[in-house]
């Protein structure tokens, strides 16, 4: 049962990480990483960035060109502008479709990796004891609660073990987030500029 207990713990850690970081943030990070790999989506993203840069350059030139004084140049830039805009819109639609498919795949993977085991394992191993309690250490009602729903009396059920893992992981997660927040606030306070009034007061004291 040690491997099953570890599996439950790992699943709950992953679920907590996803909930803490956020599914959208994880999707964005993975999408950014994938776009650095030599695959079709990365190539499309590179083309979109190049088109975006070219479009903005032509747009600036167009805005700075008078349609009355330099009509030939303005007309040429206008054609380039419209062509680049059309290409950019098509590229955006293609990349958005690819991103949508990517997000759907990640959603399915998250369900398979986290939610499915989170519900399937407690159901499948409901009658299996994770470990046995020392005999006579706990009253009958406590043994019954710890063995709920279908594990033998005197043992800890998988549901109780899962609940304990969830509580401990949440506690440590809150602790880590709290410590990180305190350290970040202390760093920001240390790097914050000294108010002008305090500087003036210090200079007045020195004088």
C-alpha positions as CSV (number, residue, x, y, z in Angstrom):
1,X,0.0,0.0,0.0
2,X,3.0,2.3,0.3
3,X,3.0,2.9,-3.5
4,X,-0.8,3.7,-3.4
5,X,-0.3,6.1,-0.5
6,X,2.5,7.9,-2.4
7,X,0.3,8.0,-5.5
8,X,-2.5,9.7,-3.6
9,X,0.0,12.2,-2.1
10,X,1.5,13.0,-5.5
11,X,-1.9,13.5,-7.1
12,X,-2.9,15.9,-4.3
13,X,0.4,17.8,-4.6
14,X,-0.2,18.3,-8.4
15,X,-3.8,19.4,-7.8
16,X,-2.7,21.9,-5.2
17,X,0.0,23.3,-7.6
18,X,-2.5,23.6,-10.4
19,X,-5.0,25.4,-8.1
20,X,-2.3,27.7,-6.7
21,X,-0.6,28.7,-9.9
22,X,-3.8,28.6,-12.0
23,X,-4.6,26.6,-15.1
24,X,-4.4,29.6,-17.4
25,X,-0.9,30.6,-16.1
26,X,0.3,27.0,-16.6
27,X,-1.1,27.0,-20.2
28,X,0.5,30.3,-21.0
29,X,3.9,29.1,-19.7
30,X,3.8,25.8,-21.6
31,X,2.6,27.6,-24.7
32,X,5.6,30.0,-24.4
33,X,8.0,27.1,-24.0
34,X,6.6,25.2,-26.9
35,X,6.9,28.3,-29.2
36,X,10.7,28.1,-28.7
37,X,10.8,24.5,-30.0
38,X,11.4,23.8,-33.8
39,X,7.7,22.9,-34.5
40,X,5.0,24.4,-36.8
41,X,3.3,26.4,-34.0
42,X,6.7,28.1,-33.1
43,X,7.3,28.9,-36.8
44,X,3.8,30.4,-37.1
45,X,4.3,32.5,-33.9
46,X,7.6,33.8,-35.3
47,X,5.9,34.7,-38.6
48,X,3.2,36.6,-36.6
49,X,5.8,38.5,-34.7
50,X,7.6,39.5,-37.9
51,X,4.4,40.5,-39.6
52,X,3.4,42.5,-36.5
53,X,6.8,44.4,-36.6
54,X,6.5,45.1,-40.3
55,X,2.9,46.2,-40.0
56,X,3.7,48.6,-37.2
57,X,6.7,50.1,-39.2
58,X,4.5,50.6,-42.3
59,X,1.8,52.1,-40.1
60,X,4.2,54.6,-38.6
61,X,5.5,55.5,-42.0
62,X,1.9,55.9,-43.3
63,X,0.9,58.1,-40.4
64,X,3.9,60.4,-41.0
65,X,3.2,60.7,-44.8
66,X,0.9,63.3,-46.2
67,X,-1.7,61.9,-48.6
68,X,-1.8,65.3,-50.3
69,X,1.9,66.3,-50.6
70,X,3.2,62.8,-51.2
71,X,0.3,60.9,-52.7
72,X,2.4,58.3,-54.6
73,X,4.4,57.3,-51.5
74,X,1.2,57.4,-49.4
75,X,-0.7,55.2,-51.8
76,X,2.2,52.6,-51.9
77,X,2.4,52.6,-48.1
78,X,-1.4,52.2,-47.9
79,X,-1.3,49.1,-50.1
80,X,1.5,47.6,-48.1
81,X,-0.4,48.5,-44.9
82,X,-3.6,46.8,-46.1
83,X,-1.8,43.7,-47.3
84,X,0.2,43.3,-44.1
85,X,-3.0,43.8,-42.1
86,X,-4.8,41.1,-44.0
87,X,-1.8,38.7,-43.6
88,X,-1.6,39.5,-39.9
89,X,-5.3,38.8,-39.3
90,X,-5.0,35.4,-41.1
91,X,-2.0,34.5,-39.1
92,X,-3.7,35.5,-35.8
93,X,-6.7,33.4,-36.6
94,X,-4.5,30.4,-37.4
95,X,-2.5,30.8,-34.2
96,X,-5.6,31.3,-32.1
97,X,-7.0,28.1,-33.5
98,X,-3.8,26.3,-32.6
99,X,-3.8,27.8,-29.1
100,X,-7.4,26.8,-28.6
101,X,-6.6,23.2,-29.5
102,X,-3.5,23.3,-27.3
103,X,-5.6,24.5,-24.3
104,X,-8.2,21.7,-24.9
105,X,-5.5,19.1,-24.9
106,X,-4.0,20.4,-21.7
107,X,-7.5,20.4,-20.1
108,X,-8.0,16.8,-21.0
109,X,-4.5,15.9,-19.7
110,X,-5.1,17.7,-16.4
111,X,-8.4,15.8,-15.9
112,X,-6.6,12.5,-16.7
113,X,-3.6,13.2,-14.5
114,X,-5.4,14.8,-11.5
115,X,-9.1,14.7,-11.3
116,X,-9.6,11.1,-12.7
117,X,-7.1,9.5,-10.1
118,X,-8.5,11.8,-7.4
119,X,-11.9,10.2,-7.7
120,X,-11.1,6.8,-9.2
121,X,-8.5,5.6,-6.7
122,X,-10.6,6.2,-3.6
123,X,-13.5,4.4,-5.3
124,X,-11.5,1.4,-6.5
125,X,-9.5,0.9,-3.3
126,X,-12.3,1.9,-0.8
127,X,-12.1,-1.5,1.0
128,X,-8.3,-1.6,1.2
129,X,-6.6,-0.4,4.4
130,X,-3.8,2.0,3.9
131,X,-2.2,1.1,7.2
132,X,-3.4,-0.3,10.6
133,X,-3.8,1.8,13.7
134,X,-2.2,0.6,16.9
135,X,-4.6,-1.7,18.7
136,X,-6.5,0.0,21.5
137,X,-5.1,3.5,21.0
138,X,-8.3,5.0,19.6
139,X,-12.0,4.7,20.6
140,X,-14.3,2.7,18.4
141,X,-16.0,5.9,17.0
142,X,-12.6,7.3,15.9
143,X,-11.6,4.0,14.3
144,X,-14.9,4.0,12.4
145,X,-14.4,7.5,11.1
146,X,-10.8,6.8,10.0
147,X,-11.9,3.6,8.2
148,X,-14.8,5.3,6.5
149,X,-16.4,4.5,4.1
150,X,-15.6,0.7,3.6
151,X,-12.2,-0.1,5.0
152,X,-11.9,-2.6,7.9
153,X,-12.4,-1.1,11.3
154,X,-9.1,-0.3,12.9
155,X,-7.4,0.8,9.7
156,X,-7.1,4.1,7.8
157,X,-9.1,4.1,4.6
158,X,-7.9,5.7,1.4
159,X,-10.5,8.5,1.8
160,X,-9.1,9.4,5.2
161,X,-5.5,9.3,3.9
162,X,-6.5,11.5,0.9
163,X,-8.2,14.0,3.2
164,X,-5.1,14.1,5.5
165,X,-2.8,14.6,2.5
166,X,-5.0,17.4,1.2
167,X,-5.0,19.2,4.6
168,X,-1.2,18.9,5.1
169,X,-0.4,20.0,1.6
170,X,-2.8,23.0,1.9
171,X,-1.2,23.9,5.2
172,X,2.4,23.8,3.8
173,X,1.2,25.6,0.6
174,X,-0.2,28.5,2.6
175,X,2.9,28.6,4.8
176,X,5.2,28.8,1.8
177,X,3.0,31.4,0.1
178,X,2.9,33.5,3.3
179,X,6.7,33.3,3.8
180,X,7.3,34.2,0.1
181,X,4.9,37.2,0.5
182,X,6.7,38.4,3.6
183,X,10.1,38.1,1.9
184,X,8.8,40.0,-1.2
185,X,7.3,42.8,0.9
186,X,10.5,43.1,2.9
187,X,12.6,43.3,-0.3
188,X,10.2,45.9,-1.8
189,X,10.3,48.0,1.4
190,X,14.1,47.9,1.4
191,X,14.4,48.9,-2.2
192,X,11.7,51.6,-1.9
193,X,13.0,55.2,-2.4
194,X,13.3,57.4,0.6
195,X,10.6,60.1,0.7
196,X,11.7,63.6,-0.1
197,X,10.6,64.9,3.3
198,X,12.8,62.4,5.1
199,X,15.8,63.4,2.9
200,X,15.2,67.1,3.6
201,X,15.0,66.3,7.4
202,X,18.2,64.4,7.3
203,X,20.0,67.2,5.4
204,X,18.6,69.7,7.9
205,X,20.0,67.7,10.8
206,X,23.4,67.5,9.2
207,X,23.4,71.3,8.6
